[in-house]
Amino acid sequence: MSERSGRAARATRSLGSQQAREHHNTVAVPGRTPVGSLLAEPRRMKIMEWLQEEGSARVKDLSVAFSVSEATVRQDLERLEAEGSIEREHGGAYLKSLPRQVQALALHHLVNMDKKRKIGRFAASLVQDGETIILDSGSTTTEIANNLYGHQELSVITNGLNIALTLGAVPSISVHMPGGHFKAPTLSLSGETSAEYFHNIHAEKLFLATGAISFEAGLTYPSLADLHVKRAMIKSARRVYLVADSTKIGRVSLSSLGGLDLVHVFITDDGIRDEDRQRLEASGMEVCVAP
C-alpha cells in the first residue's frame, strides 16, 4: 500500500471513530467537542472565538453548539456586546470590527507573530521548486506564503484570499483557489463547495493550520464550517505538515477535525515543552522546532 493510500485509510478510520464518538455525544452538531458543561465565562470566551472565526452567529446555532437555551445565549451576547466587541442583531450577533478588517485584508488572529514568522520561514524552506502544495488559510500559513518568493515552477492551492493575493503576482508561482463560502475574519473560502474542489487534487505537501492541539481531542477549531475543506485537503496531500505555535498545545476548541495521526510533521516554535514534544512524537508524528 502506498504512503498516500495508507494515510487516507488511517484518516478514514480516525474520522469514522471520531464520528461515532460524536454521535454518542450529540446528533444535532456532528464534529463538535462536548461543551455543554461549560460555565458562563468560559462559554462566552468560546462564543467570542466562534465570532472571531466566522464573523457572525445565530442564537439558534450557538444554543445547539453549546447545549444551552436560547435565552442563555442571548444573555451571553448581551454581556459581550456590553464589552464592546460585538453588536447584536435580530436572531444573532456579529463582530463590530469586521468591515474594517476585510477592507484592509487584515486577519484577526495576529497574536504570537514572532513565533509564527519563525514557523513560516522554516516551513517555506521545506518547499521544493516544481512542487504542488496546499496552503490552508490562517496567520501562520500566511507567513509561509510570505517566504515563498524565489521558488520556481511552484503551484500553490489555497483557500486563503490574502495568500492568493500575496502570491498571485509572482510569475514563477501558479495560484489556484476553490470556490465556496467567504469567511470574512479569516479571509478564506470554506464549506462543502470548497471541499469538492480538492477531490481530484494531488499535492506533495499540505500546510495545515489549527485552532488548538489536544492529546485527547486531537485537532480542534473554533467553529464547524472549515471541517469539510480541511478533511478534503488532508486526503489530497501526500504529506501533512501541521503548523502552529506552541501556545496551542494542550488546548481544546469547539469542533474536532480528527486525531493527531492525521499529521506527518508538526512544525512549531522553541516554546514547546519537552514532555509535550515526547508525547507528540510517541503519537507517530515528526516534530520540527523552527530556529
N, C-alpha and C positions, 0 to 999 in steps of 0.2 A: 504494500500500500504506500502511495506517495505521501510526502510530508503534508502536502495540501489536503489530500483526501483524509489523512488521519486527523488533521486539525479540524476539518469540517465535521468528522464523525464525533470527535470529542466535544465540539461546540454544540452539536445537536443533542448529545446525551446530557451535557451540562444544562442546556436550556430546557430540555424536557423535564429533568428532575427539578429544576428551579420552578417551572410552571406547575408541577404537581404540588410543590410546597405552597406556591402562591394560591393555587385553587383551594387548598386547605384553609389558608388564611382569609382569602376573600375572593369571591367570584366576580364582584362588580368591577374591580380595578386590578386586572392581572398585571403582574410586574412590580407591584409596589411592596415595600417592606412594611411590616406591621407597625403602625404609628398611633393606633387608637388609644394607647395608654399614656401618650404624651401629656405633660402638664401644660398649663396655658402658655407660659413664656417660651418653652422650647417649641411648642406648636406654632406660636406666632413667628418664631425665627425661621421655621421651615416654610411657613406660608410666604414669608418675605423672600426666601430663597427661590421659591416657585415663581413669584412675581418677577424677580430679577432674571430668571431664566426665560420665562415666557412673555413677560411684558404685561400680561393681564390674566385674570382668572375669574371664573364664575363661582358664585356662592355654592351652587349645586355640586360642582365638581370638587371643590375644596371639602365640602361636607362628606362626600363619599370617600375621598382620598384619606382624610384624617379621622374617619369614623366618629364624627361628632354631628350635632344637629346644625341645621342652617342658622338657627338663632345664635348658636355659639360662634359660628364663623362670622356672622355679622358683627358680633361684639369684638372679635379679634380684628376685623378690618377697621372698625371704629377706632380701636386703640392704635393701630398702625397709621391710620390717617392723622390722628392727633399728633403723632410723632413727626409728621411732615413729609414722609417718603412716598406715600401713595395717595390716590384720590378715588373715593368710592363713586360708583355709578349704579344705575338700576341693575340689580342682579349680580354685581361683581365689583371689581376694582382694577386699577391699572397704575403703572409706575408714572409719577409725575415727570421724571427726567427723560422719558423715552423719546419724545420728538427731538430733543436736542442731541441725544446720543446718536440717533440714526442720521441726522443731518451732518454730524461731524464724523460719521463712520467710526464711532468710538465704542469699544467694548466696555461692559460694566465690570467684569471680573479682572481688575488690574492690581490685585494685591500680590505681594511676594514677587515683584517683577524682576528683582536681581537674580533670584533663583530660576525663574522662567527663562531669562535670557541665557543663562549658562546651559540650561537643558536644551534650549533651542539651537545654540551653536553646536553642542555635541551631537544632537540628533541629526542635524544637517550634514555633519561630517561623515555620517554613515551612508548617505545617499550617493549612488554612483551615477556617472553620466550614462545616458541611454535608458535609464530605468523608468518604469511607470510606478508612481507612488500615489497613495491616497492620504490626504491631509484632512483630518477631522477639523471641525470648527472649534475655536477657543483661543484664549490668550496665549497659551503655551505653544500650540501649533502655529499660531501667527508668528511667534519668534522663530520657529523652524523656517517658515516661508521667508522671513527677513534675511536668512542666512543662505539662501539657495542661489543667489546671484552668482553667475560664473559657471554654473553647471551647463553642460551641453546636451542637446537632444533629450531633454527631460520632459516627461509627460506627468502632469500633476492633476489629479482629480480631487476636487474639494467641494464641500457643501458650505464653505465659508465665503461670503461675498467679499469681505475685506481681503481675504487671502487671494481670491481671484483677481481683484483689482491691483494688489501688490505685485503679482507675478505676470499678469496678463500682457503687460507691455514689454516683457523681456523676450527678445527674438528667439533665444535658444530654448525657451520653455513653452510647451504647449499646455494650455489650461482648459480643463473641462469641468462642467458643473451639471448636477442633476436638476430636475425641476423640484416642485414641492411647495410646502407652506413656508412663508418667510417668517422667521422669528427675529423680531427687531432687537432685543437685548443682546443676542449672540451673533447678529448679522448673518444668520445661517438659514439654510433650507432643510426642512425635515418632513417627517410623515411618510406614509406608505408610498406615495408617488415618488418621493426621493429615493426610497429604498429599492423600488423596482428598477431604477436606473442601473444599480450595481449588479443585477442578476447575471449579466454577460461580461462583466469586467474582470480582468485578470491582472492583478498588480503584484509587484515584488514585495512592497512594504506598505503597511498601514501604520500611520502615526495617530494613535487613538488618545483622545482626552477623556477625563473622568471627573466626576464631582467629588468622589470620596472612594477610599480603598479600605475594605474591611476583610479580615481573615475569615470571618464568619459569613458576612453578606456578600462578599465579592466586590464587584464594581457597581457603584450606585450613583444616581443622578438626581438633581432637584425636581425633575418633572418626568412625565411619561412620554412626551412627544418624540424624543430622539431615539427611543429604544429600537424601533424598526430599522432606521437607517444605519445605526451603529452595528446591529447584528448583520445587516447586509454587507457592510464594509468589511467586517471580520471574515465573512465567507468568501469575499472576493480577493483577499490578500494571502500571499504565501507565508509571510511573517508579520506578526502583530507586535508593534512597539507601543507600549503604554508610556505616555509622557505626563508626569505630574510631579509637583513639588512635594517635599517630604511632609508638609503640614497636613496633607490629605490622608496620610496613612493612619489607620485606626478610627476613622470617622465613618459614619453611615448617613447617606442621604435618603430621599424618599423612594425611588424606584430602582429595582435591581436589573442589571443587564445580564449578569451571569457570574460564574465563579472565576477565580484567578487563573484557572487552567486555560482560559481563552487567550492568555498573553504568552508570547515567547520571551520578550525582553522588556524590562521595566527600566526606564531612564528617569533618574531623579537627581536631587542635589545632595551635598555632603551633610545635610541636616538629618539624614536618615539614621535611626538608632541601630546599633549593631544587632540587637535581638530581632528587630523588625526585618533587617536585611536577611538574617539567617532563616527566619520563618518564610519569607518570600521565596528564597532560593530553595528551601525544602519543599515548597509547593510546585517546583519544577520550572520556574522562570529564571532567566538570567537577569541579574541586577547590575546596571551600569550607573556609576556616580559621575555626573558631569563635573569636570575640573573647573 
